[in-house]
Amino acid sequence: MDPYLNPVDQSIPDNDLDDDELVKLEQELAPKATDYYGILNVSKQATEEEIKDAYKKLCRYFHPDKHNNEENKKLAETKFQVIQKAYEVISDPQKRAIYDTYGEEGLNAKWEVGPKFKTTQEMREEYEKKAKLQREQELDSLVRSRGEVQISVNATGIFDPYEPPVFAGFGQPMAPPKKKGPLDTLSRAQLQQLFMRHSFEGQLGPQTRAIISGSMVSRNGMGGGNVMGTVRHTVSPKLWAEATSTLLHPRVLSVKTYYNPSSDSFINSVAQTRTFYAPPILTVTAGRRLYATTTGYITYRTGEWSLLGWGGDISRKMDKSSVALGVAGGKKESSYSVELQTGIIASHIAVEYTHKLPRNAQLRLSGVISSTGGLSASIGSDHKVSEHTRIGMSLECGVPSGVLVKFSFTDLPHVYFMGVTYYNEYSKTNRVSRLGQKIVLPIILSTEFDLQLAFFGAVVPVSVAVALDQLLLKPRRRKQIKEKIQQLREEHAEYLAMRKQEALEGQQLMIEIAARKMRQEEKKQDGLVIIKAWYGHLGDIEIDEDENEELPEEIIDVSVVLQSLVNDSRVTVPGGHTKTNILGIYDPCLGERKQLRVLYRFQHRLHMVTVEDTSPLICPMRGKKNQMTFIFISMHLIYKNKN
């Protein structure tokens, strides 16, 4: 459809919104395929020599022939197979290219549905979940039901009350004014307009759809309604057309076409007529991509016109021709549009900017300078409350149009929104929608521009938004994320237990190696000895060399692993992947922020370093920062010993 026509529904398309945080969280915490770079403890940019050197070092520790104990020999066989598989892939340029592009699945001859560790019941539940979603989408595409109810309330009497003068007879005292409460003030609001609309869309053929819609409006005791029918047909991937006609008076017939000559350009046209005694009003728009994310377009509208006498005298008709030039574009985080229109009756300059904020929020800024409507500007935002609900609010003010405040509630799967309704007065709009239904509540605040009203119209919604975000949305979101993490931990409990067992088995194989390396490093002048190493959700923990120290569940001791990685008095752990890919380390707190903290002795001094889960680690860290770390640790240990 034409992206430059002003849509009736001002809601934000679902595909313009970020994915739900809970969905992202589920994807991030889902068990990942084996990271061969992490197993070999090399970076993704490692050379062939570095890969070969890392493989040889691991072979010294995990080759079955290096272990005399029968139990350790069996454990080493399992670990060595994983190491060998990783080396076979990373050392082969062709396999490495496939692995870097498509992951482990790209190396397989066939694609597998779901992770290998999922049980039959879990896979069945996953298929049922996807099948249910597919059925809902098919049902929605079969008969799309959309509805809207708009109730306009005139509240000018509340903000600018009119008090009729009180007259008293000659010589009689004035009657005291009556005390009025909040309900008396609210009773001044009046119902001004009721608008209802509903539509059903169904499939007539493979490329043809039909839409039946009905609408009614009642204003100040007068009203009417109509029924419209639309047939939309896709001729080819580049061309589609639709025809719409009302069934009751007033009769309106319109035909729209949309054509893509190429992937970088489009041409669309709209022909609309109310009578066969005059030519239809034509609107033609042609656009082309100017840059990667920018499109320019031109629109020409004929207005009411005549052709060889067909259409009669048009000199007194008010619908005149106009031409508009515009540019629209945007990136993932923002979008913008600028339009300049010149016409016989009306001309305007319109600017709009939309920026995506954190937590699925959007900020909209727009301004219009018009020869008929004066100057207007608006600011608004939308916030995604949950997977199916979005709330929004905006403020529009102008001269002489006044101020408009809008609150919105949107149901994402079924279009749930409070749209902007333009009036030449102050207005406040609320819209609620559920299952394809929208309830719109415009509240007219004043018919004249008032700076104070405009100010409070901006302050109140912003204050409400901040309070709602801080007191309701954030706590609710944190609770949802916490519950989701717990659910994922229970769902992947078997996998996590398996990974923990594999890591503990790896540590068992490293005990002798770590002890031998520690003795070797202690004899050196510049030896590197790992005193303690912790991994997990660290926060603030006490530095303690006590081997019997009981650590929290979300923290594990990986001292043996780090000491085993010491080579030539140096430990290097490349970044770019989680530390759980290193043999001997597992995830003790799925979903939590993890760090690696190492307390080590180098050149007979204590040092400590803390790095994030995916950050590189290099020990020893030379420089002034490390000297300060030594002083801090020494003072801390002296203070502990005194107490």
N, C-alpha and C positions, 0 to 999 in steps of 0.2 A: 504494500500500500504506500501511498505518497507520504513520505516522512515530513513534508512541509505544510500539509494541511493541518489546521488547528483541530485536534480531536475533541469530541464531546467529553470523553472520559480522560481526565488529567492524571490518572494513576500511572505510576512508574512501572514499566514492563518488568516482568520477573527476570528476564535475561539481563537486565541492567543492574541487578542487585548482586551483591556478593553472596557466595554460598553461605548457608546457615553455619554458625560457629560450631554447633554440635555435630553437623555432618563433617565439617573439616576435622574436628577433634577425633571422630570415629575413624576417618581415613588416616590421620596421622598416627593414631595409636594401634592401628591394625598391624598384626605381625608382618614384618617385612621379609622379603626374600634374603638369602644369604649375601652378605657384603664381602666379596672376595678380597677387596683392598683392605678392609678392616682385619680380616683373618691374617693376612700377610703383614699387617701393620705398615703399609706403604700408602703414599698419597696417589691420587688418580693421575698425577703427572709423573709418576715414577718411571725411571729409565729401565731398560732391560737389565743392566748391571745391578741396580738397586733391588729389583724384584728377585733376581737370582740370589743376591746376598741375603735378603730377608728369608727366602725359602731355605737356604742352607742353615741359617741360624735356627729356624724352627725345627728342622730335621734333627738337629743335635739334641733337642729337648723331647721331641715327640715321636721320633722313629722307634718302632717296637724293639729293635735290637739294642737300644740304649738303656733298656730297663730289664733288670734281672727278676724282679718280683712279677709273679704270674698275673696277679690282678692288675698291676700297673701296665703290664705288657698288653693286656686286652683293651684297657682304656686308651693306651697309646695308639693301638691299631685304628680305633674309631676316629681319633683326632687326626691321625696322620692321613687318613683317607680324605678328610675335609680339606686339609692343607694341600694335599696333592691335587685335588680337584681345582682349588683356587689357583694354584700355580699353573696348571694346564691351560686354564682359560686366560689368565692375565699374561702369561708368557707368549701366547700365540697371538700375533697381531690381528689376524682375521677374527678369531673368537673374541678378542678384547674389544674390537670395534663394535661387534654385535652386542656384547655385554654392556658396553658403555651407552649404547643407543636404546636397546630394548630390555636390558636387564637379564636376569637368569632365564626368564620365560623365552626370550629370543633364542637361547641356545638349544631349546627343546624342539623336537620334531613336531610335537602337538601341543596345543594349548590346554591347560587344565582349568577347570571351573572351581574357583575357590582354593584357598591354601591347602596344602597336603595334610596338615595336622587336623583339619576340621572333621568332625564325626559325621556319620550319615544323617543323624538327626539335625545337626547344625546346618548341613547343606540343604536338607529338605526345608527347614525353616527359612533359609535364605531364598530359595526358589519360590516358596509361597509368598514371601514378602514382595519379591519382584513381580510375581504374577498378579498379586492384588493391585499393585501400583499400575501395572499395565492395563488391567481391567477398568480401573477408575479412569485412566486416560482415554481408553476406548469409549467408555460410556459418556465421558464429557465431550469427546469429539463427535459422538453420534447425535446427541441432542444437547446443544449448548444453551443453557438457560441463563439469562441475564435480566436483572430488574433493578429499578431505582425508584425511590420515593423521596420527594423533596418537599419540605415544609418550610415556607418562608415566614418569618416572624418579624414584625415591625416593632422594634424596641426603642424607637426614638423618644417615646414618652418617658422612658426610664432615665435616659442620659440628658435629655433637654426637656424637662416637664413644663407643661403650660398650666399656669394657675390662673383661672378666670378671676377677674376682680370681684370683690365682695362689696355690695351696696347696702347701706343701712338707711332707715327712715330718718327724717329730720328730727334731731334731738334725741335719737336713740343711740345707745353705745354699740360699737362694732362687736360682732360675735367673735369670740376667741377661735383661732384656727384649730381644726381637729387634729388630734395626734394620729400620725400615720406610721404603721409598722412596715416591716420588710415585705409582707404579703401585699399590702396596698401598693407598694412601689412596683412589684412584679406584675400586678394586675393591669398595669398600663400597657403591657405588651399586647399586641394584636396579631392574630393570624391573618397574613396578607395573601399568601398564595400556596396552593397545593398542586404539585406536579407528580405524575406517576408514569412510569414507562416499563414495559417488559418485552422481552424478545426471546424467540426460540430459533435455533439454527440447526439444520439437519442436512444430511448428505442425500442428494438426489442421484448422483452418479459418481464414477471415479474422479471426475474433475469438475463436478457441479454441486453447488450447495445452495440451499434456500433459507431465507431468513424471514420470519413473520414477526412483526413487532406492533405493539399498540401503545398509545400514549394519550394522556388526558391532562388538562390543566384547568384549575378553577382559581379565579382571582376576584376578590371583592364581590362574591355572589354571582359572577358570570364565568362561563368556561366553555370548553369544547373538547373534542377528542378526535383521534383518527387512527386508522390502521394502515400499516405499510407492508408491502411485500417486496423482497429483493431476491434476485437470482444472480449468483456469481459463478462464472465459468472460467476455467483456466484453459486457454487455447494451447499454450506451449509454455515451457519454462521461462520464456521471455515476455509472454503476453497474457494478460487476463483482463476480463471486462465484467461489469455488473450493471444491471438495470433495476431501478427502484421506482415504485409507483404507490401513491396513496390510494386507498379504496373509497374514502369518503371526501366530502368537500372540506377545505379547498383541495382541488386536485393538483398534485405536483408529480412530474415525471422527470427523472434524471438518469443519465447514462455516464458511466465512468470507465475509462480505459487506462491501463498502465503497461508501458512497453519499455523493455531494456534492450537497446541496440547492442550494448556490450556490457561487460562487467563494471565499467567505469562510468556509465551514463544511463540516463533514464528520461523518458518523455511520458507525461500523463495528461489526460484531458477530462474535463467534466462539462457536460451539457445539461442544463436544467431549464425547464419551462413550466409555466402555470397555465398557459393557454396556447392554442394552435393558431391564434390570430397574430402571433408575433414570433420572430425567430428565437431560439433558445439562447439563454445567457451562457457564453462559453468561457471556460478557464483552461488555459494551457500552461503547463510548467515543464521546463526542460532543465536538466541538471547534469553536471559532470564532475567527476573527481578531479580536484586540482592538485592535491598532495596526498600523501599516504592516508591521512586522517581528516582531510578537509574536502568538502564538496561545495561547489558554487551552483546557484540556480537562478533562473529568471522566470517570472510568472506574469502572464498577460491575461487580464479579465476584460471582456468586451462590455459588460454592463448591458443595459437594455438598448437595442439597436434595431434598425429597419433595413430591409433589403428590397429595393424596387417597389416601395410602397407597402411591403409586408411588414407590419409592425406599426404603421401609422406614424403620427407626429411624436417624436421622442424628445422634443425640446423641453417639455415640462416634466419629463420623467426624472426621478432622483437617482436611479441606479446608473452611474456613469462608469466609463472605462478607467482602468488603472494598470500600472506596471510596477513590479517589485523586483528588486535585486537582493540576493541574500547569500550568506556564507554560513555553513554549519559544519561542525567538526567536533572532535573530542578524542580523548584517550581513555584508558581504563579508569583513571581516577576522576576525570572531569569531562564536561562537554559544554559547548557554547554555540550560539547562533546570533547573527546580526542581519537585520533586514531593513532595507530602505524602500519605501513605497511612495510613488507619486501618482496622483490622480486628479481628475477634474473636481471632484467633490472633497475627497479626503486624502491626506498624505500623512505618513508617519515614519519614525525611526524606532525600531525595537531591538533591544539587546537582552539576551538571556544567558545565564551561566549557571551550571550545576556542578557541584563538587561532592565527591563521595568522602564521607567522614568515617572514622573508626566505628566498629560495631554496627555495620550495615545502616548507617545514617547518611542522609543526603542534605546538602545545603543548596538552596536555589536563590539566585539573585536575578532580577529582571527590571528593565526600565523601558518606558515608552514615551516618546514625544509625538503628539498627534495634533493635526490642524483642527480636529473636531473634538477630541477628548482631552486636550491639554497635556499635562505632564503627569506621569504616574510611575511609581517604583514599587517593587515588592521584594520581600525576603522571606524565605521559608525553609523548613527542614522536614525530613522524614526519618523515622527511626523504626527499625525492625525489632518488634518486641519478642516474637517467637517465630517458629517456622511458618505459621499461617497468619500472622497478624502484624500490621505495620501501623504506626501512628504518625501523624504529621501535623504541622502547624505553619502558618504563614501570615504575613502582614503586608497589605498593599495600601499605599496612600498616594494621593494625587490631587492635582488642582485642575478642574473643580470637582473631580470625582469623589474625593473624600478618602476614607480609610476602610479597608476590609481586613478582618482578622479571620483566619480559617483554622479549624482543628480537623484533623483527619484520622480515620481508623480504617485500616485496609486489611482484607482477608486475601493473602497472596494467592492461594490456589484458585480462588474463585472471584478475583477482582473485587476488592473491598476498599473503598476510597471515599474521601470527602473532597470534592473538587472545588475549584475556584468558580464562583458565579459572579459575573461582573454586573454591578449596579452603579448608578451615578449617585451613590450615597454610602454612608458607612455601613458595613455589613460584617457579620461574624458567621462563619459557616462551619457546621459539624456534619460529618458524613460517616455512617456506619454501614457495613455490608457483610453479609454472611451467606455462604453457598451461592455466590453469584448475585446476591441482592445488595443494594446500596440504600442507605437512609441518609438523606442530606437535610441539614438544618441550617439554612442561612438566617442570620439574625441581623437586621438592619439597625445599626446603632445611631446614625445621624445622617441627615440629608445635606449637611454642610461640612466643609473642612474645619477641623479643630485640632490644633497642634497638641494640646494636652491629651485629647482622646487618642491621637495617633501615638503619642509617647507611651501611654498606659497600654494601648493596644499591642505595643511591641514588648514592653516590660513584663506584662502579665503572662503572655504565652511563653516567653523565654524563662521566666521564673518557674512556671508550671513544668516546662520541659526539663529544667535542671533538677527540680525537686523530684519529678517523676523518675528521672534517670538515676539519681543518687539514692533515693529512698525505696524505689520499687524495682526498676529494671536491673540495676547492677546487682543488688542482693539476690534477686530472682535468677539472674544469669549465673552468678557464682554457685548458687544452689543446684541449678540444672547441670552445670559443668561438673560439679562434685559428684552428683548422682550418676552422670554419664560415665565418669571415670571409674566409679565403683562398679557400674554395670559391665563396663569393658573388662575390668579386672576379673570379675566373675566369669564373664564369657570366655576370656582367654586364659583362665586359670590353668588349664591342662598344659597349654603351650608354655606359659611362664614357668610352671613347675619343671617342665622338661628342659627349658633353657637354664634354669638354676642348677639342675642336676648335672648338666653338661659342663657348666662353668666350675662347679665344685670338683668334678672329676678332673678338669684341666688344672685346677689349683693343686690337686693331690699330686699330679705328675710334676708340678713345678717346685715342690717343696725342697727336694734335694738339690735341684739346679739353683734355686734362690739361695739356699744355705751356702753352697759352694762359691757362688759369686760374691756373697757377702764377705766370706772369709778372704777371698782374693782382693776385694776392694779395701778391706780394713788394713791390709798390709801395705797398700800403696800410700804414697805421700799425698797424692791427689785423688784418692779413691772416693767413689760415690756409694754411700750406704743409705738405703731406704729405711728410715726409722719407722714411719707409719704412712699408709696411704688409704684414704677413704674415698668412696664413690657413692653418690646418691643425692638425696635432698638434704644438703648439708646445713644451711642456715648458720647458726652460731653453735659450734661444738667446742668442747674443752680439748686442749692439746694434752694428750696423756699417752705415755709410753707403756702403760700397763697392758700386758698381753691379755689379762683376764677382764678387761673393760667390756662391759655389755653395751653394745651399740643399739640405737633405735632400729626398728624394722626397715625404715626407709634409707638406711646407711649400711654399707657393707665394707669389710676390710679387704683391700686388694694389694696389701703390701707385698705378698709373695709374687703376684703378677708383675708389679712394677720392678721388683728386684731382679726378676728373670729377664726383663727387657733391658737391663743394664749391659752395655757393650762399650768397652774402652772408656769406662768411667763416664758414661753418658747415656741418658734415656731420651729417646725421640719418639713421640706419638703424633703422627700427622693429623691434621684437622680435616673437616669436611664430612666426617661420619661419626656416629655415636660410638662411645667407648665400649658399649655392649657387644660390638663386633669383635673386640679383642678376646682371644681365647682366655678363659678364666674369669671373665667379668659378665655379670648378668644385670638385668634391670630390677632393682629392689622396690621401685616406686613408679609404676606405670602411670604416665600422665602428669607427673610432677617435674619441676625444673631440677636438673641434675648437674652436679659439678664433680670434679676430681681434685682432691686436695692431697698434696704430697709433702711430708715432713722428711727431710733428708739431711745427711751430714756430708759436707764436702770441705776438704782441706781442714778437717777437725773443727768445723763450724756448723751450726745448725741453720738450716734454711727452710723456708716453706713457700709453696706456690699453689695457687688455686686457679683452675681453668674451667671454662664452660664445657658442656658435654661434647660439643662438636668442634671445639677450639683445639689447636695444636698444643702439645706439651714438649718443652725442652728443659732438661735438667743436666748439668747445673745452669742456672741463670746468672750470668756474670754482670757486674755493674753496681752502681750506687744503690739501686733499688733493692738488690739482694743483700747488700751490707746492712741496710736499714732493717730488712726482715730479720737478719741474724740478731741485731741488737734488740728488736722487739721480742723475739722468742726467748732470748736469754733472760731478759727482765721478767717475762711472764713466768718462766720456769723457776727463777729465784723467788718470786713472790709466792708461788705455789708451795715451794719447799718450806718457806718460813711459816706458812699457815698449816 
